[in-house]
Amino acid sequence: MKSNESSQQGRAALRAVDAGIVARMSATLEGQTDETLMPQFGISYNTWRKVRAGQPIRRSVADRLEQRVHQASR
């Protein structure tokens, strides 16, 4: 195993959330605190800051977040 591969092992895959999803979230946002973000989107304020800035978050969190936003818009 190459050293690069071994350093990647055990790390969570990261990706940014689609800008369209972020725009929909911003339009329906009830507040920017953990208390409002967690029940509405299932994320913390720190995660919201990263999402809003276009920074990558854990792939599993991004996938779950996008599913929630799609379900809420139906």
C-alpha positions as CSV (number, residue, x, y, z in Angstrom):
1,M,0.0,0.0,0.0
2,K,1.3,3.4,-0.9
3,S,1.8,6.0,1.9
4,N,-0.8,8.3,0.2
5,E,-3.4,5.5,0.2
6,S,-2.8,4.7,3.8
7,S,-3.1,8.3,4.9
8,Q,-6.5,8.5,3.2
9,Q,-7.7,5.3,4.8
10,G,-9.9,6.0,7.8
11,R,-10.8,9.5,6.7
12,A,-14.3,10.4,5.8
13,A,-14.9,11.4,2.2
14,L,-15.8,15.1,1.8
15,R,-17.9,17.0,-0.7
16,A,-19.6,20.3,-1.0
17,V,-23.4,20.7,-1.1
18,D,-25.0,21.7,-4.4
19,A,-25.5,25.5,-4.6
20,G,-29.1,25.1,-5.5
21,I,-29.8,23.1,-2.3
22,V,-28.0,25.8,-0.3
23,A,-30.2,28.5,-1.9
24,R,-33.4,26.5,-1.0
25,M,-32.1,26.1,2.5
26,S,-31.5,29.8,2.9
27,A,-34.9,30.6,1.6
28,T,-36.7,28.4,4.2
29,L,-34.2,28.9,7.1
30,E,-36.0,29.5,10.4
31,G,-32.9,30.6,12.2
32,Q,-29.1,30.1,12.3
33,T,-28.7,28.4,15.7
34,D,-28.2,24.8,16.6
35,E,-31.7,24.8,18.1
36,T,-33.3,25.7,14.8
37,L,-30.9,24.1,12.3
38,M,-30.9,20.6,13.9
39,P,-34.7,20.0,13.8
40,Q,-35.1,21.6,10.4
41,F,-32.1,20.2,8.5
42,G,-30.3,17.8,10.9
43,I,-27.1,19.9,11.0
44,S,-25.2,22.1,13.5
45,Y,-24.4,25.7,13.1
46,N,-20.8,24.9,12.3
47,T,-21.9,22.6,9.5
48,W,-24.2,25.3,8.2
49,R,-21.3,27.8,8.1
50,K,-19.3,25.4,6.0
51,V,-22.3,24.6,3.7
52,R,-23.1,28.3,3.2
53,A,-19.4,29.0,2.4
54,G,-19.3,26.2,-0.2
55,Q,-16.8,24.2,1.9
56,P,-16.9,20.5,1.8
57,I,-18.5,18.5,4.6
58,R,-18.7,14.7,5.2
59,R,-20.2,13.0,2.2
60,S,-22.7,11.1,4.4
61,V,-23.9,14.4,6.0
62,A,-24.2,16.1,2.6
63,D,-26.2,13.2,1.2
64,R,-28.6,13.1,4.1
65,L,-29.0,16.9,4.0
66,E,-29.8,17.0,0.3
67,Q,-32.4,14.2,0.9
68,R,-34.0,16.2,3.7
69,V,-34.2,19.3,1.5
70,H,-35.7,17.4,-1.4
71,Q,-38.3,15.8,0.8
72,A,-39.3,19.1,2.4
73,S,-39.8,20.7,-1.0
74,R,-42.3,18.1,-2.1
